[in-house]
Amino acid sequence: MVKIIGVRFRTAGKVYYFSPGKTEPKAGDKVIVETARGVEFGTVVLGPKEVEEDKITPPLKSVIRLATAEDIKKEEKNREKEKEAFKICLEKIRKHGLEMKLIDAEYTFDNNKVLFYFTADGRIDFRELVKDLASVFRTRIELRQIGVRDETKIRGGIGICGRPLCCHTYLTEFAPVSIKMAKEQNLSLNPTKISGQCGRLMCCLKYEQDYYEETLKKLPKVGKEVLTPDGVGNIVEINVLRERVKVKLRLSDDTFDVREYPIDDVKRVEGKAFSRPEPRKLESAPQKEKAKETAEEPPKAARKRYPRQKAPKNLSTDQFIERERERNRQNAGAVDSEE
């Protein structure tokens, strides 16, 4: 077993695990740790606990120290420097005429690196921009291109529900979301109603999806024939949250009625569902008259076909055709002379 703590570096950021070492941090304490980016200032979100070694990705680094008052002041100073770095980077982007949208600037705790986050439609050649920024800040520069979801996560905002965006407040990772989830939850498929501020499908579609999948396995599908207390009918609508269904029933006077039942009052029935009688195809008056004339006309005599004559081997096709034409002229002249 290994003793670990969970540390987060940004609001709603990913949680990273470290060994507490000789320190005894609690949830909410500020700590100084070493990461792949360098020395970082983070907040403990998960107190010390023991886990199996197989669940930890090595190497597990230890906490350097608990943050002091000087460390906290230095972190606040870095936040102010980030605002100034953001303005300078914007000016340099305009100077170089690059089609990129700057989102955020971030200093590491030891000021060893400055990170700039941006969005763009395609790949951007920012080599000259990096050189220009390095000459200003005199430190390592890293430009990182992010997607629209990460942009919204950094900027934040208010969702259509009236609450702060989930990704900006507590979501650490983006779960995969599909249009199939909206269909199973009987939501409007209008993109403007099921999309978040980032333009992608809302993350909250994933929250109730597990319940919908489990419940839909127990419920019959729309169109299935079921047995109700009032007789046999077909399901026309399913309410998953209330676990109720609407059934179309055929009454004794050959009329239909739609009634709602709890799922416990409905039983499956083997067999085909009710089918509506197919509508008769109405023919127009000209079509009727044409069909009547066709029926009254006597059948035409079959056309007599003669075998196709082939040209003799000693004659070409053109010579054979010319010879046949000459014969036809002679036969026509003989008929005229007899008359």
Secondary structure, DSSP 8 states (H G I E B T S, - for coil): -EEEEEEESSTT--EEEEB-TT----TT-EEEEEETTEEEEEEEEEEEEEE-GGGS-S---BEEEE--HHHHHHHHHHHHHHHHHHHHHHHHHHHHT---EEEEEEE-TTSSEEEEEEE-SS----HHHHHHHHHHH-SEEEEEE--HHHHHHHH--B-TTSSB-HHHHT--S-----HHHHHHTT----HHHHB-TTSSB-GGGGTTHHHHHHHHHHS--TT-EEEETTEEEEEEEEETTTTEEEEEEE-TTS-EEEEEEEGGG-EE--S-------------HHHHHHHHHHHHS---------------TTS-HHHHHHHHHHHHHHHHHHHHHH-
